[in-house]
């Protein structure tokens, strides 16, 4: 009877420890998601542009965590798992353009309480099968009632095209139980190359649009006049006449100089 009581107490202790362990990663996700949302809103208000299309987050189940630790040959203890498995909590961010990926990555790394543990750039160096994405392992502090824990979160940042390809590839491998025919592998690789070319083309269009936007903004600002903090638009006809007068004076001045030579 005493042995059974001790076993029950031990199980309760293990359950409490595991619950607290899983809560660390939930709170880390909450913290990082809040930071991402703040950056997203700030970008929208300040730059009138939102680089983030979608954000998804997940936590591995205890069964999945133990299975991965076992397959990797790690000791099945919470400290060992925490030390060696860095993707228990994960966030996937989908951006519109490749430049957004690196800008967002830099913004996250510039947060004072975030520490970069690892960076794998599968955009500059795609995997052999064509997979592209930027993988970051970020460490973030979590403040509990009686302690501070530094928790790792894996962040994957990719474009819409990269995400579509990765989702399709995952479905195909799941359907064929990872035994995918070589013909399909080749077609997937070709599709990855096409997605990469699409991203480059869209990036080029995006840069051209930014240049046009900047030019039109400067043009609009030239037509605006601020008096007593009130914005007034200068009449287009007035600006046109003044510019014409300036042009005519320059031409007349030029003619006068030419006549003096002769």
N, C-alpha and C positions, 0 to 999 in steps of 0.2 A: 504493500500500500504506500509506503514511504517512497519507494522507487518511482511509482506511478505519479505521485505528487511532485517529485523532483523533475520528472520528464515534462509534466504539464507546465511547471514554472519555467523550465528551460525553453519550451516551445513558445510560451508567451513572451519571453525575453527576446528570442529570435524574431518573432513577429513584430515586436516593437522596433527592434533595430532595423529590420528590413523596411518597415513602413517609413521610418525616419530617413533611411537611405534613399528611398524612392522620392520622398518629399524634397530632398535636396535638389534633385534634377527637375522636378516640377517647378520649384521656385526659381531655379536658374533660367528655365524656359520663360517663365513669367517676366523675369527681370529683363532678359534679352529682347523679348517681344515688345516690351514697353519702350526700350531704347530704339528699336527699329521703327516703331510707330511714331515716336517723337521725331526722328530723322525724316520720316515720310511726310509728316504734317509740315515740318519746318521747310522742307524743300518745296512743297506745294505752295505755301504762303509766300516765301521769300523769292523763289525762282520761277513761280508759276509753272512748275513742271514736277511731275512725280516719277522718279526712276524705278519705283517698285510696282510691279504688276500684281503679284500674289505672294503671300507668305503662308507656309504650312509648317507645323511643328508636330513632333511626336516623341514619345518616350518608349524605349524597348520594354517589353513585358519581362517580369522576373524569369520566366521560363526561357525566353530568348537570350537574356543576359547570361544565365547559367550555361546554356547550350554553347554560346560563343566562347565563354571562359574555358569550358571543357575541351572544345575543339582546338583552342589555342594552347592547351596544356597548362593553363594557369591554375593555381590553387583556388578552390571554391570558397573563398572568404571575402567578406565585403571590402576590407582594406586592399586586398590584392586586385579585386575587380575594379575598384575605384582608381587604382594606380595604373592599370594596364588597358582598360577598355574606355576609350575616350568618346565613343559615339552613342552612349546610353541615351542622351538627350540630343535631338537633332532639329535643326531649322533649315528649311529650303526656301530660298528667296528667288523669285523669278523677276528678271528685269527686261526692259525693252531692248537695250543695246549693250554691246560688249563694254563700252566705256563706262556705262552705269555700274557694271559689276565691280570694276577696279575702284571706282570712286566710292561706292558704298563700302567696299572692303576697307578702304583707307579711313573712312569716317568711323567705322566700328573700332578699328584698331587704335584710333586716336582718343577713344574714351579712356579716361584716366584709370578707371577701375577694371578695365579689360586687358588681359594679357594674352598675346598670341603665343600659342604653344607649338603649332605646326601649320604650314601652308603647303598645299599641293595644287599646283596650277595645271589642270588638265585642259586648259584652253590653249596656252602656249605650247604645251606638250600633251596632245591628246593620247588616250589609251589606244593600243593596237586595234581595238574593235571600232574606234571612231568616237568614243565617249568624250564629251567635253563638259567641264564645269570647274569652278574654283572652290576648293575645299579648305576650310579654316577650322582649326581646333582652337576655340577661345576659352580662356579660364575666367570665371567671374565669381566674385565673393558673394556668399549668401549669409545674412546675419540672422541667426536663430536666437531664441531666448537665452540660451546658455553658452553659445559658441559661434564662431565664424568658420564657415566652410568654403573652400575654394573648389568650385565645381566646373568641370569641362563640358562644353557644348560644341557639337559639330555643326558648322554652318556651311551649307552648299549654296552657292550663288551662280545662277545660269540665266541664259536668255530664254525666251519663249520657244525658239526653235530647238535649242539644246534640251529643254525640258520635254518637249513633244517627242523628240527622238529617244530620249532615255526612257520615257514612259512606254513607248512602243516596243523598244528592245526588251524591257522587263517583262512585258506581257508575252512576247514571243518565247523568251527563255522559260517562263513559267509554264506555258502551254506545252512545250516540248521537253519539260523536266530537265532543262539545261543541255539536252542533247539536240542542238539545233543543226539542221542540215547545212552543209558548207555553202550551198547556193543562197540560202537565206542570209548567212553570215556576210557573204560578198555583197548582197543587195543592201544589207544594213549599213555596211561600210560606205557604199556609194551614197546612201541616203544621208549619212553623217557628213560626207564631203559636200553634198548639196546644201545641207543646213548651214554648214560653215560659210559657204559662198553667199548664201542668203543673208546671214548675219553681217558679213563684210559689206554687202551692197546696201543694206538698210542703214548701217553705220555711216556710210558715205553720204547717203541721202540726208540723214540726220544732221551731219556736219554742215551740209549745204543749207539746210533749213535754218540752222542756228545763225549762219552768216547773214542770210536774208532777213531774219528776225532782228538781228542786231542793227542792220542797216536801216530797216523800217522804223525801229525804235528811236534811233538817232534823228531820223527825219521827222518823226512825230514830236520829239523834244524841241526841235528848232521852231516848230509852229506853236509852242506853248509858252505862255507868259504868266508869271506868278506875281500877283499884287495883293498884299495883306493876306498871304497864305491862301489866296483864291486863285484857282487855275483858270486862265482865260486863253482861248484859242485865237491866234492871229489870223485875220482873214486871208485866205489863199490869194485872192486878187491883189491885195495890198503887197504881199510878199513877191508876187510875180512882177508887179510894176517896179518895185524897188530893185529887184535883181536885174530887170531889163535896163533900168537907168544906169546901174553900176556897170553893166556890160558895155553900154553905149559910150559912157565916159572913158572907159579903158580903151575902146576902139579909137575914139577921137584923139586921145592922148598919144596913142601909137602912131596915128597919121601925122600929128604935129611933129613928132620926133623925126619921122621920115622926111617931111618937108624941109626941116631945118638942115638936114644932111645935104640936100641939093640946093 
